[in-house]
Structures are given as structure tokens and as C-alpha cells.
Amino acid sequence: MRSAAGIAAAAAAPARRAGWLWPLLLAAEIAAFLALACTAPPIPDAAWLLTVAERFLDGARLAVDIVEVNPPMSVYLSVPVVALARLLGMAPDTLLPFYTGLAILSGIVAAGRILHRAGLVDTPSAWNAMAFAAIALAPIGLTAEREQFAVALMLPGLALLMAGMAGSPLIAGRRFAIGIATGLGACIKPHFALAVLLAALASAVRTRDVRPLFALEHWTAAAVLALYAGVVMVFHPAYLDDLLPVLAEVYLPLGAGPLRVLATEAGVATVLIAVGSVMAWRRRIGEPMPLVLHAAALGFFTAFLLQGKGWAYQAIPAVALLLIALAWGLRTRAADAIASPLLPAAGVIAAATGFAPAADDFLARFDAAERYGTVIWQLRGASVATISGDIALGHPVVRLIDGRWVQRAAYRFIALGARHELMETPPPDRAARLEALIDADRADLRTELAAERPDVILAHRAYFDWLAWAREDAALAAVLGGYRTVERVDLADTGLGIVDILVRGDLAAARALPAVVASDPAD
């Protein structure tokens, strides 16, 4: 293994030649990130979590009055930006890109300082620029996903492992703080702890020293996870007692197996970037930085496979760490005059392939004012509900019209999961159980709509006719009878397809909105 001084020296020549470019590049990256993220509306997940955080701060109980399928930490992440926005009299949507960028930059800078002190990074500004591009810019169409916060929180802990391998441990106080950050990152999705576990194991095997496994920061992270579990049990018992069993029954099984996830664009892209990164380091793969980054990326990628969904944002942590490893490996190899034009090309192509769907949706969000037809934009401040199995139907549009979300959940995830399993032809007793869950979810929808009487209902008609499904319940059909279908729009650019926009009858009459859709007897 080369010494820390040798590793730094390998990159010293290009650093001296182009050192002044790195701060300029980082500034340009931050400007580009903010310009793009502030111009487009928030992604559906982030928009929904802002809504949940607002309701939570107003006194709503998680998993009771407002239902988010992910553990409460996902909501906690959005609470600071909502609270600050209220203090400043601003919309949290406006502050969200700044909040996200600051979180990412803080984790990157903290990690860079550790690596510089250990002699693993000769130019911190170069590390900052490369890491920010990997975590913030590469997945620009997925800005403010929980995975970005997780990798930013856990990056200093990974840097600490690298520094330990290079013989440069930190004082206990800083290790404790880094352990807290690592624990908070793992709280977002507990299986993210695999990244730290595999990185620590790799470090222990490489150095033939088990102490990295039992370092202070890891005990601290474990304590944070235990404390978080206690908070959930005490303050959000409904999540564990009521919601989690339903999620385990119909939501968690929703998706593909690991092999199918591996074959997705995000899965293939991650593998391609990993191959390029390993090739960039070659015989030096056992050095602190590549070893820890690749091991942690493997942990994150394992979590991506275990989730079974194959959604691009779930691959962000693995892709980000591999891009950092690839970029830094190419930089040090250039100093040794060993370069292959295939390596940077592979990384660029792989990243573009993996996040292409998200980028397409990001570009489509710039045209949000042209979507959802014309009626919805005339109803600013309206109360909104959806009948759909997709979170993207109601979010962020409810925020774009300054509307009020009236339902407990973002979409019908129970009916969606149960329907998915019914398509697999389960045994009769299981099928009966699934039908009962679907009926209960439809009854819950009926109760919500009857009690709240939202101004607008967005009903998903493509792929599965959710409006027809709702009308199978006579009482719910009667509630929907008080609404007028004023517009039908095609949201093909989002993958949602045909959507009917229903407006409550009295409001439609007051606004002189005609019933322009009469394609089936119920309309």
C-alpha cells in the first residue's frame, strides 16, 4: 500500500497546474445547481414531504392524521426547511434547493478536511468540486431526495475510515460528532447502515485490524439509531403498530426482484460506473480512498437491490460514491501519465443512462404551467384530492396552485399493492384478504371525500381506471356524483397518461366550468 504522502504526491503535479480552477469550478457548479433547482418545481417526493412536514408542525399525528410510508426521519428532514420558511415568511419550496445544497456541501467540505489532514487529498477544492458534481449535479432531476441527504451525512464518517487507514485519526470530540451524522444518515433508511458496515469491514480486512469496526463513531452511530427507534416507539406508535404491518403486507413486496432491479437503467449504470472506477484505480484499489468508497458503494447498491423497486433515486448514494472514486482515480492516474479515453467516457455515458428518465421528468417540470390543462390553474387556493396509485399526480401540483391537500396519504398505496399481488393469482384465502384490503382502502377514500368535499379531484384513468374503481362503491359513486368532469388531460410526458379533472358541482357552476367530458355514462 502506498503511503499517504505518496498518494498525495501522485496528484500534486496537476494540482499545481490547475489548482486555481477548482474553486471556480465549484462556484460554477453551485450556481448551476441553484439555477436549475430553483427554476423547476420540486420533485413529487420532496413536494409531498414538505406537505407532510407542514401538517406535522400544525399538530397532525404521523401515521394517523397524515400517512407517509417511509419512517418518520423522512419527515424530520423536511421540518427545518418548513420551520425556517415560516419564520422568514417564505414558501418552503423556495428554500428547499438552498437547504439541500447546503446539506450536501457541508458533508463534502467536512469529509474533504478530514482527507486533507490525512494527506489523502492534496487540494480540498478539487475534492469539493468533484464530490458536489457527483452528489448534487449528476442527479439534478432528483434534487432533494432523501438519498442525497443520507450520502452527505455519511460521507464524513467514510472519510474518517480512510484517514484511519492512512494513520491519521481524529480527536474523540470530532469522532463523536461524525458518529451522530452517520447515525442520522442511517436513520433515513436503516439499510443504509450496510454502507458503513461494509466499508469498516473492508478497512479491517485490509489493515488486519478490527478496531475500525468498534470505533467511537460507529458506537455513536449505533446509539443514534437506537435513540431514533425509541423516539418512533414513544412518539409515533401508530407507525409501528398500524402502518408497518400493512406496509409489510402490500407495499414492501411491491416491485421486482433483485435481478430485475439490476437490469434497470439505474442498476446497469451503477455497474458500468463501478467497472470504470475499478479500472481507473487498478492495482491501487486497496488504497484508503478507493477501498472505502467502493465498499460503501457496494453497501448502498445492496440496499438499492433489496428495496426491489429499481427507482433511479434509490441508486443515488452508490452512483455518487462511484463517480467520486472514478473522478479522483482518473485525476491521480493522469499524474502517472496512465490515461484511457474509455474510462471518462464510460462514466459519463453510464451516469447519463441511469438518470435519463429523471432528467426527462426534470425538463418536463419546467413546462408545469402547460400541464394539467387550463382549469386547474384557475383554481388557486383550491382543496385537492386524487384517486390514483401514483404520488406524482397530486404532487407538486397542489403546491403549485397554493392549494390544500385534504387526504391522509399521497396516493392509494394499499389498493395499489393489493392489486399488484392479485395480478399474480394468489391462493383463494390470500386473494380474499387482498380484496378486503382494497375494499377498506376504498371505504377510507369515501370517508375522506365525503368529509372534506375537496374543490378538485384528480382521477387517474390510464393503465388502470382508478375512477371506475372508485365508482364500484355505490356510496362513493354518490359522492363523486356531486362533481363535474371539466377537463381531461394527457400527462404522457410524466408517464401518468390520461387524467380527469373533477370540480365540485357548486364551484364548477360558480366558475361557469362546463362538463366537457362525457365519454362514459357516469360522467
N, C-alpha and C positions, 0 to 999 in steps of 0.2 A: 504494500500500500504506500502510495506517495505521501510525503509529509504535507501538512497544511501549507507550509511555506512553498513547497513545490507546486502544489495545486494553484496557489495564488500567482506564482511566477508564470505559470503556463498562460495565464490570461493577461499578464501585465503589459506586454507589448501593444496589443490592440487597445488596451485601456488607456495607455498614454496617448495613442494616436487619436482616439475618438472619445476620450473621456468627457469633453465638453458637450458632446452631442446628447448624452444620456439624460441630463436634466431637461434639456429642450424637448427631447422625445417624450419624456414623462408628462411634461406640461401639455404637450400637444395631445397625448392620449387622454388625459383628464378632461381637456376641453372638448374633445370629440365625444367622449363618453357622456358628459353632461349635456352637450348639444343634442345628441341623439336621444338620450333617455328622457330629457325634459320636453322634447317635442312630441314624442309618441305617448299615447295613453298608457297607463300601467298594464302589465300583463294580467290575465284573469286571476291567477293565484294570488298575486300581490294585491290586486284591487279588492278581492274578496277578504283577504286578511285585514286590510285596512277597515273594511266594514265591520268585521268581527271585533276588532280592537275598539272601534268606536262604541259598539253596543256593550262590550265588556266594561269599558270605562263608565258607561252610563248605568251600570248595575246589572246587566244581563249575566246569567249564570252559564258558564261553558258547559256544553253537552246537555243543557236543559232548555234554556231560552234561546240559545244560539248554538248550532252544531257544526263544529269543524272536525273533519275526520282525523286530522293529524293531532298528535299530542299537544297539550297546552303551550309548550315552548314556542310553537309556530306563531301563536297569538301574541305571546310575550314579546317576540321580536318586533312586532308592529306597534306595540303600546308606546314606546318612547317617541316615535315619529308623530303619532296621533296626539300625544300629550303636548309635545312641543308646538305642533301646528295650532292647537287650541290656544296655547299661551301667546303665540305670535299673531293669532287671528288669521291664519293662512289655511289653505287646503292641504291636508297631509299628502295628497297626490303630488303636489308641487315640491314638497320637501323630500319625498321618497328617494329620488335619484341622488341627492346630496347625502342623505343618510346612508344609502347603500355604498356610494363611492367612498365616503369617509371610513366606513367599517372595513372595506376591502383594503384601502390604503393604510389604515392603522395596522392591520395584521401583517401586511407586506413590509412596512417600514420596521416594525418590531423584529420580524424574522431577519431582515437584512442586517440590522445592527448586531444581532447575535452572530450571524455568519461572518460579518466583517471582523468582529472582535476575535473570532476563532481562526481567522486567516483563510476562510473558505471562499470569501467574496472580496475581491480586491477593490471593486468600485460599487458601493452600495446603490448609487443612482442607476447603474446598469441592471442590477437585480430588481430594483423597484420598477423600472420601465418594463422589463421582460415579464415580471410577475403580474403587473397591472394589466398588461395586454392579454395575458393568459386567463386571468380570473374575471376581469371586467369587460374587456372588449371582444374577446373571442365569442362569448355567448351574449352579445349585446341584445339579441332578440329575446333574452330570458332574464333581463335585469330585475333584480330584487327577489330572485328565487331564494328559498331557504338555503339551498346548497352553496350559494356564493358566500353567505354569512358563515356557514359551517367551515368551509375551507379557509376563510380569512381568520376565524377564531383559532383553528387548529394548526395553522402554519407556524406560529412561533414555537409551539411545542415540538414540531418536527425539526425546526431549526436547532432547537436545544439538543435533540438527539444527535444531529450532525456535529454540533460543537463538541458534545461529549466524546464522540468517536475521534475527533481531532485533538482531544486532550485539553479542551478549554471550557470547563464547567462554569456555570454562573453561581452567584451567591444565592443563598436559600430564599431570600425575600422575593427575588425576581422569579425563581423557580415556582414559588407558591402562586404568584400572580399568573404565570403562564399556565400552571395547572388549572386554575379557575377558568381561564379562557378555553383551554382544551375541553374541560368538562362541560362548559356551556355549549361548545360546538357539538359534542356528543349528545347533549340533551335534545337538540333539534331533531335528530333521528338516532336513537341509541345504537343502531347497527353501524353508524359511522365510527364507533369505537374500534372497529376492525382495522381501520387505517392506522391508528396509533399502535394497536397491538402487533400488527404485522411489522411495522417499522421498528418497534422496540425489539421484537424477536430477531429481525434481520441484523440489527445492531449488536445484539447479544451474541449471535452466532458468529458474526464477522470478527468481533473483538475477543470472543471466547470469555465473555464477562457477563454474568447475569444481572449485574447491578442496574443496567438501563431498564430492566423490567420492573424494578422496585424503586425507581427514582421518586423523589419527593413530588415532582409534578404529576406523576401518574397516580400516586396515592391521593393527591389533592383532587385530580380529575374524577377519580372513583368516588370520593366523598361528595363532590358536587352532584354527581349522578344520583347518589343515594339520597342526598338532600332534596333533589328535584322530585324523586319518586315519592318522598314523604309529603312534599307540597301537593302533588297531584292527589295523593290518597286523602289528605286532610281537606283541601280546598276545592277539589274537583272530583269527588267520589263518583258522581254520575258518569264520568268518562270511563272509569274502570268497571263500574257495576252495570251500567245500562248500555253505553255506546260500544265499548270494546268488544263485548260478546257478539253484537250484531256485525261489527266490522270484521271480526274473525270468521263469521259465518258467510257473509255475502260480499264484502268489499275486498278483503285481503286476497281471496282466491281469484278475484277478477284480474285477468291478464294472461300473459303467455308464460311458458316455462323458460328456464334459463337459456336453453339452446335457441329458442325463438328470439329472446331478448338479445342474445349475442349476434343474431343475424340482422338486427335492426340497423338503421343508418348510424345511430349513436354508438352501438356496440362495435360495428365494423370500424368506424372512425377511431374509436379508442384503441383498438388492437393495432391499427396502422400507425398511429402516433407512437404507441409503445415500441413497435418494431423499429421505427425511425430513431427513437430516443436511445434504445439499446445499441443500435448501430453507431450512433454518434459517440457513445462512451466506450464501447467495445471492451478492451481489457481493463479499463478503469472503472468498470461498472461497480466494483467493490469499494470504491472511494465513498466517503461520507455522504456527499450530496446525492449522487445518482442512486446509491443503495437505498437511502431513506426515502427519497422521492418516489422511486419505483415501487418499493414495498408498500408505502402508504397508498399509492395509486392503485395497487392491486387490492388493498383492503377496500377502498372506495368502489372499485369496479366490482368486487364481490357483492357489496351492498347493492349496487345497481342491478346485478343479476338476480339477487334474492328478492328484490322488490317485485320483479316479474312483470313490470309494466312496459319497460322499454322506452319511456318518455325521455326526450333528449335532455331535459333539465336535470334528470337524476344522474346523468353522466358528467355533469359539470366538474365536481371535485377531481375525479380521475383524469379527465381531459386536461384540466388546468395544471395539475402537478406534472403530467407528462409533457405538456408544452413547455413548462419552465425547464424541466430536465433536458428536453430536446434543444431548446434555445441556448442554455448555458453550456451544454455539451458541444454544440457547434461552435460556440464562441471560443472555448478552450482548444478545440481541435484546430481552429483556424490559426491559433498561435503556434501550433506544432506543424503548420503547413500541410495538414491532412484534411482535405475537404472533398466532399462528394456532392455534386449538384442534385443528386436524387434525394438527399436527406431533407433539406428545407422544402423541397417540392412535395415530398410525402407528407410532411407535417401540415403544410398549407392546404393541400388537397383533402387530407383526412378531416381536418377541422371544418373546412367548408362543407364537406359531405355530411358530417354528423349533425351540424347545427343548421343545415339548409332549410328544413321545414320551419324552424323557429325564426330564421331570418326572413323567410317569406311572410310569415304572420306578422313579424315586426314591421315590415314595409307596408303591409296591408293596413296596419293600425293607423298609419299616417292619413289614411282616407276614411277614418271613422265617421266623419261628418257626412260622408256619402253613403254610408251603410245604414242598415235598418230602415231604408226607405226615407220618407219625409215626415210621417206623422209623429214618430217618437220625439223628434227634435222640437215639435210644437208643444210638447207636454212637460216642459221643465218643472222640476219640483214634484213630479208625479210619484205616487207609490207604485212599486213594481213587484211583480212575481213572475216566475217562469214555470212551465210544465216541460221538463226536459231532463235528460240524463247527462248534460254537459255543462260544466261550470261556466264555459265561455259565452253561453247565451245571455246570461244576465250580468256578467261582469267582464269588462268595466262599464258597460253602457249605463247602468244605474247611476254610477258616479259621474259619468259624462253629462247627464242631464240634471245633475244635482238632485237626483231622486232619493227615495227612501225604500230600502229593501224590507219587505214585510214578512218574509219566510224565515224559518229557523235554519234551514240548510241551504247550501248554494245550489243544489240540484238533487234529483231523486236517486241518490246513490244506492238506496236499499232496493228499490224496484229494478234499477239498472243491473246490479249484481245478481239478483234473483233471476231476472230474465236471461241473463247470460248463462247461468248454470242450467236453466230449464232447456236451453237450446242443445245441451249435451245429453238430453234424455236420461235424467237420473231415475233411480228406483221410485216406485209409486209413493212410498211414505215420505221420501225426501221431496218429491215433486209437490206433494200436498203441503209440506212445510213451506216450500218456496212460494206457492200460491198464497198461502196465508200471510207471508211477509209482504207480498205485493199488495194484497188487499188492505193490509194495515197501513202501508205507505200511502195508498190512495185515499184511505179514510183520513189520514193525517193531512193530506193535501186539501181535502174537502173542508176540514175544520179550519185550516189556515185561511182559505179563500173566503169562506163564509164569515169568519170573524173579522178579517182585515179589510175585505172588499177593496182590493187594490185598484188603482186607477187603470193600470195597464197590466196585461198578462201576455208574455211572450211564449208562444207554444211551438215546440219543435215538431215538424211534420216529416222530415226526411229520415231515411234509413229505418226509423221506427216512428209510427204516428202516435206521438205522446198525447195529442189532443183527443184522438179517438180512444186511446187507452183510458184517459180521464173520464170520457163520456160513457164508458161502460158502467160506471156507477151512476144510478138514476138520480140520487140526491146531488151528486157533484155535477151531473149534467144540468140539473135545475139551476144550480149556482151559476154555471157557465152560460146559461140561457139569458142571464142579465147582462151579457157582454156582446158587443158588436165587433165583428172582424172587419177592421177598417183598412188593412193592408196586408199583402203577402209579399215577402221579400226573399231573395235568394242570396244567402251568405256563403256561396260556394268558395270564396277566397279564404274563408276561415275553416272550411271543412264541415260547417254546420248544415249547409243546404237550405231547404225551404223552411221558413219561419212565418207563422201567422201572428199578427199583432192585433190583440183584442183590447178594446177600450170599454170600460164600464158604460152601460147604456145611457145613463143620465149625463155623464161627461161627454160622450160622443154626440148626444143631441145638443148640449150646450155649445159645443165647439163646431157644430154642423159638420160632423165627420160622417160621410156616407158609408154604408156597408158595401164595400167594393168587391168583396169576395163572397161568392155564393156557389161554390163548386161542389158542396155536398149538402144534404138535406138539413144537417144540424146548423149550418152557418146562417 
